Amino acid sequence: DAKTTQPPSMDCAEGRAANLPCNHSTISGNEYVYWYRQIHSQGPQYIIHGLKNNETNEMASLIITEDRKSSTLILPHATLRDTAVYYCIVSNSGGSNYKLTFGKGTLLTVNP
Amino acid sequence: DAGVTQSPTHLIKTRGQHVTLRCSPISGHKSVSWYQQVLGQGPQFIFQYYEKEERGRGNFPDRFSARQFPNYSSELNVNALLLGDSALYLCASSLRWGTDTQYFGPGTRLTVL
């Protein structure tokens, strides 16, 4: 599985954009980038995913660099409820199982 | 629509006992995956089932087993519990087998004393 690298923690002011980076330099051409978040003791929540084009939904935007070696998750107007661990995952698109391989993620703390 | 549901929410067992955890996927989803999350770590893949067949297994001992029923619900069984099995057990469902988005349930918190 392609490995991802994320900063262990980040802070953001409430109402400002939160930009969470992720490096995935060994990503293969047919592997997707997924973002999940996990609020304390709850199940991970799906946020967004993409292959090579930028994606946007009601929760966030995903910007993937042209070489696909890194991406950024953008929460446009962070709220206190966005405080969570954010996981960047490269999907396992080959072989016989399609597991998600979670790293340690980025703890985003949104401050008032 | 109801999301993924898991039962029970919390469970306390003692070493050597057996435990069964249950998961109901999102309606229409045919694939279920199980993950274990110990404190301070990201979830670790245990099993994936699709159409009642095991399609993937993570690096867990044979004490861990699972099955999927005709209605696509699933059970995770753990025998001979160890203290180290204390964790949040997460179930995720997806529409099909493959790189479909997985949606997680709230988890079952297992404590082994």
Interface residues (C-beta under 8 A of the other chain):
Chain A: Y32 Y34 Y36 S41 Q42 G43 P44 Q45 Y46 H49 Y87 S91 S93 S96 N97 Y98 K99 L100 T101 F102 G103 K104 G105
Chain B: V4 S33 Y35 Q41 G42 P43 Q44 F45 Q48 R55 G56 R57 G58 L88 L90 A92 S94 W97 G98 T99 D100 T101 Q102 Y103 F104 G105 P106 G107 R109
